[in-house]
Amino acid sequence: MDTEHLRFNMIEQQIRPWDVLDPAVLDLLHRVHREDFVPVAHRALAFVDMEIPLGHGAHMLSPKLEARLLQELAIQPTDHILEIGTGSGYFTALLASMGQHVTSVDIEPAHTQAAAKTLANHNIRNVTLATGDGAHGWGQAHYDVIVLGGSVPQLAPAFEAQLKLGGRLLAIVGDAPAMHAQLITRVTPAACQQVTLFETSVPALQNAPHPQRFVF
């Protein structure tokens, strides 16, 4: 299998057509090898436009969605980042390669353990991994960037509260099939601005909050 040719095709045929044109993002996709983070049983699918199962109900997002989210976050070298849903650790690696430090949380111990091993193999050290339920927020720290690796029917208010001034929060919100990628930016100490970027549909985070439903 000519992995470099497959990687080139993934970037040129899937990712660029989805308006991912930032040279820094595209260069990073060449340098951080996605196939190394894919479970061995599915490694042949590493460059395919699909969500790859990771076990325990979790999935890797499609390559074009990962790249688009990364571009929209506009990560700076000084950014401290909170990621909810470590999964395979691939998106964690991308975030860590662009920012100063990543705190990544996953509800499944097996995912945390596997990601820790792969990240170490790639000599990515500016990451703190934690196992726990982060769907409603995580800790008390404030971050420059917060990103959710799965969808939520309703976004927990804690995430917005954890944004630093100028901080960006990216989440896919809604119920299938009508989900929207939302970018929320803290513009003043008391106010945030929200922009809907695009429509998509991805699996939900485990224990994600749901809006109150009316029952008649």
N, C-alpha and C positions, 0 to 999 in steps of 0.2 A: 504494500500500500504506500503510495507516494504521498505522505502526509503534507508536505509543503505545497504540493499542487492542490490538494484538497482544501488546505487552509486558504490558499490564494483564491480559489473558486468561491469558498464560503464568504470571504470578504467582498469580492467583486460582484457576486451574483445575488447574495442575500442581504449583506449589510449596507453597502453603498446605496443600493436602490431604496433602502428604507431611510434615506436622508442622513446617514451617518457619514460625515465628511471631515470631521475633525482629524487632522493628521496625527495628533498625539494619541488619540483613541485607536486609530487604524494601525499605527506602529505598535502599540501595546498588544493588540490582538495577534500580531505576528510573533511577538516576543514571549508572551505567556501562552504556553501550549495547552490548549483546551483539552486535548485528548488525554493528558496526564491526570486530569481531574474526573474523568468519566469512569464509572464502574467498569471493570474488565469485561463483564458480560455484554456491555453495550458500547464498547470502545469503537466498533465499526460505525456507530451512529454519531460520533463526536462532531462531525461537520454538517450534519443533516439539519434542515429547518424544522425542528420538532422539539418538544419537551422530553427530556430523557429521564426515565424513572430512576430514583435513587434508593427506593425502599422506604418503608414506614410511611407511605403516602406522599412522599416528597418528590419533586421533579426539578431538574435543571431547566431554567428558562431557555427558550430558543436563542441561538446566537445573535440574531438581529435585534431581539428585544433586550438582551444583555447590553449590547453595544449602544443601542439608543438610550437606555437608561443612564449608562455611563456618560454619554455625551451631554445629556440634559442636566446632569448634576454639576457639570463644569468644576470638577474637583481641582483644588489648589494644593501645592506642596505642603502648606501649613495646616491643612484641614484635619480635624479630628472627626472620625466617622463612626456612626453606629449602624450596623447592619443586623436586621432581624431575619433570621433564616440563613444559616451558614451553608446548608446543603453540602455540596461537594467541595466547597471552598474556592471554586474558580472565580466567582464574582468577588469574593473576599480578596483574592490575589490581585485582581484588576484594581480594586479600590486601594489596596495597600501600595500598589506600584505608583499610584498618582498622589495619594495623600500622605500625611505624616503618621497617623496611627488609626487602626481600625479595631473597634470592639465589635465582635460578631457573636451573635447568640443563636443557638438552635435548641429546640425542645428535645431532640433525639441525641442521646449520648454517643451512639454509633456514628452519627454524622460529625460530631465534634471531634471524635478520636481520629476518624479517617482524614478529615480536613487538616488536622494538626500535623499528621504525618506527611501529607502531600505538600503542605505549605513549607514545612521544614526541608523537604527534599528540594524545593525550589529556592531555598535560602531566603524566604520571606519571613522576617522576624518582627516587623512592626505591627503585629496583630495580637490581640488578646481574645482568646476563645472562651466562651462560657456556655454551659448547658442550662437551659431553663426556658420558661414560657415568656417570651417577649412580645406577644401579640398585643398586650395592653400597655406597653412601655417597658423601660428597663432602667432601674436604678434612678439616681438623682442627678447625674452629670448632665451637662449641656454640650451640644455638639454643633459643629459647622455643617455636617451632612448627616441625614438619617435616611436610610433606604430600606424598604420592606421587600423581601425576596419572594413573597407570595401575595395574593390579593386579600383584601378585607372587605366584607360587606359594609362595614362602617369603620372609619378611622378613629382609633382611641385618642381622646383629647391630650393624653399625656405626651404624645410624640411632639405635637406642636409646642407644648410647654417646654420641651427640652431643647428647642432650637436657640442657638446664640443669635445675636443681631447679625443679619445678613445670611443666616443659616438656611439651608435648603432641605426640604423633606419631600421625598418622592415615594408615592404609594399608588397601587392600582386598587381602585375602590369600586365596589358595586357587586351585583349578583350576575352570574352567567345568564345569558351571553352579553349583557349590557354593562361592561366595565370600562372605566376610564382611568388613564394614567394622569395623576394630579401632581403638580409641582407647587409646593407651598413654601413661600419665602418670608422669613421674619424681616419686616421693613422698619419697624419701630419696636421699642421694648414692649409695647402693648398691642401691636397689630401685625397680622400676617396677610400676605397677598396670595391668592390661589389662582392657578392657571391650569386649564384642562389641555393636555398635550395631544392625546390620541386615544382611540378606542382599541381595546384588546380584550382578551379573556385568558386568565391563567388560574391554576389551582389555588385554593385559599390556604392561608396560614392555619395551622392547627390551633383551635381555641380562639379564632378571630372573633372580635365582638360583632354582634348583629344588632341592627336597629330594632326598636320596639315595634312589634306588629299589632295592629288592631284586630281584635277578635269580636265578631258579631254573633 
